[in-house]
């Protein structure tokens, strides 16, 4: 039902067994059961995929704002922007505005260990760990504030693309899609073969995140939860049948 790039493998055998039992007890067609459970699973996957709601720098945010705040924080950790408006010294403010990296380094070396560098996206990219995070300050600063701000804006616009990879299946299956994920629907697709003799559905997340090891963890978590809910429904349905037959 779900598919990730090579290198990420998820055992779906117990999930499929529970789904087949659910469909039989529900007395619906295989196609109907597939679409129902795939839609519910897509909801789980969107919820579990980063970004998620949380606290950043002491402030609580919903998923989107938390993701954006983490992006901005990580980029600042990789290279701190120097804002001339925040300096009381007119001379220092003018040095920053002039973007004289060499002169700024000489001045900063008198009172700070910061390395003054021209801004480059590479500074952020190289500071990221395996999970894409910048965990600590790198000790670099740049007077190229306009370039820094533009880069932060560009990376913020990508927040939610991994969720969007699953939201594409949500939309195709008639589930509610969060408005802010709409621009990212192109990162996923649903292959619907429920009208064939052997019905099947494949949810594809084609974002770069889907190749990360965390993707496998998220998919396993979501499928385990959905399987558990199906099994609880099955137990309830069987208990109701037993009561109706006078066996319980």
N, C-alpha and C positions, 0 to 999 in steps of 0.2 A: 504493500500500500504506500510506503514511503521510500524515497530513493535519495541517496547522497553520493557524492563523488567517490571514486576509487580510494580505498584506504579506510573508509568508514563503513563498518558492517554492523547491522542490527538484526538479531534473531527475532523473527516475527511469528514463529511457530505457535507459541502459546497464545499470543494475541489473536491469531487467526482461528485457533480452536475455540476460543471464547466467543469470537464473533460469529462463527458458524452455529454455535449452540444458541446464542442470543437470537439469531435470525430464525432458527427453527422454532424456538419458543414464542417468538413475537409473531410468527406466522406471516412473514412478509417475504417478498422475493429477495434473491441474493443481491440484485441490483439495488433495491431499496435499502437493504441492510448495509451494503457497502457505502452508499452515499451518506446515510445517516451517521455511521460510525466514523467515516472519513471526515465529515464536517466537524464532529465533536473532537476528533483528534487534532484537526487543524487549529481549533480554538486552543487546545492544550499547548500545541507547539508554539503558537504566537505568544501565548502568555509566558512560557518558559524560556523563550529565546531572548538574549540581550537586545536592547537595554531593558532593565527592570527598574521599578520605582525604588527609591532609596534616599539616603542622606549623603549629601556632598558638601564638604566644608561647613558642616553644622546646619545645613538647610535641607528640608525634606521636599522631594520632588516626585511627580509622577514619572512614568517610564520615559517619555520623550524628553522632558526637561532634565531629568537625571542624566540621561545619555549625553545631552548637549553640555551639561555642566562638567561631566567627566572628561569629555573631549577637550573643552577649554582648559581645564585644570592640567591635563596631561601635556598639552602643547606648551603651556606656561612652564611646566616642570622641565621640559626639554630645552626650551629657550625663552627666557623672560624678556618681554618687550619693555623698552625704556620709553616712558611717556614724558616728554619735555614739560607738560603742564603740571607734573607732580614734583617739580624741582623748584625750590625757592631761589636757587642761584641762577641768575640770568645767564652767566657764562656757561654753566653746565647745560642749561636748557638749550642754548644756542649750539653747543657742541653736538647734542643729540639731534637737533633739527638738521644740522648740516651733514649728519651721518658720516662724520670723520672717525672711522673705526680706530685708526692708529692713535689719533690724539685722545680719543675717549679711553682707550686701553691704558695709556700712560697716566691719565688722571685717576682712573679707577684703581690702578695698581697701588695707589697711595693709601687707600682705605678699604679695598675690597678684593676678594680672590676671584671675582667674576671675570670670565673671559668674554671680551667683546667680539662678536662675530657678525658677519653679514647674514641676514636671514635666508634660510633655505628649507624647503619641506623635508629635505634629507635629515636635518637635525632632529626632527620629530620621529621620522621613520626609523632611524638608527637607534633611537633611545627606547623604542618599544620592546617589551619582552615577548615571549611566545604567545601570550594571551592578548597582545596588542595594547598593553598598558604601559605607562611610564610611572614607575613606582616611587621615584625620588628625583630631587633636583639634580640637574647635571652641571650646574655652575656656569651656564652660558647665558649671555644677554645680548640683545640686539637693538640698535636704534631704528631699525627698519620697521617701524610700527605699522605703517599702512600695509606692507606685505604680510606682516604677522596677522593683522586683523582679517585680511582677505582670505588667508589660508584657513584661519579658524572658522570663518563663515562657510568656506567650501567643505570642510570636513564635517561641520555640524549638519550640513544638508544631507549627509550620508547616514545620519543616525536613523536607525530603524530599517535599513535595507535588508538585514537578516530576517527580521520579523516579516518584512514585505514578501520575502520568498515563500513563506507559508500562507500569508494573507491572500496571495493569488488563488490558492486552493480554497480558502474560506469563501472568497467572492464567487468562484465558479460553482461552489456547492450551496450557494444561497445563504451563507452565514453572514453575520454582521461584521463589517470591516471598519476598523478605526480610521477616521478621516485622515489623520496624519500619516498613515501608512500607504495611502493611495498612490503617491508618486513612486513608491518602491515595488509596486505590483509586478513590474517588468522583471524582477529578480526571481520569479517563480512561475510555475505553470502546472496545470492538472491534465494528465492524460486519462481521459474518460473512455473506457471500453465497456461500460455497463450494458450496452445494447448488443453485445456479442454473445455467442453461445457459452463462452466461459468468461463471465463478467469480471472486470478488474478496474481498479483505480490506482493511479500512481501520482503521488504528490512530489513535485520536484522543487527543491530549493537550489537555485543556481547562483546565489550570492557567493562571494569569495569566502564568507564565514563558514559556509557549509563544508568546506574542506578542513576546518579546524577540528582538533580532537574534542573540543567542547561540544561540537554539533552532535557527535555520537552520544554523549552523556545526556544532552537535552532530549534527543529522540527517545532514548531508552527510558528516561524518566517519564516523559509524556505518555508513551505507550504502556508503561507499567501502571500508571495511574488510571488510564482509560480502561485497560484490561481489568483492573480491580473493580472499577465501577460496573463494568459489564457483568462480572462474576457475582457481585452483590445483587444486581438486578435478577440474574438467573436464579440465585438462591431464593430470592423473594418470590419469583414466579413459580418455582417448584413447590415452595411451601404453600402458596395459595392453591395450587392444583391439588396438593395432598389434603388440605382442609376441605376443599370442595368435594373431594372423593370420600371424605370421612375417614381419611387415614391419619389425620393429625388433630 
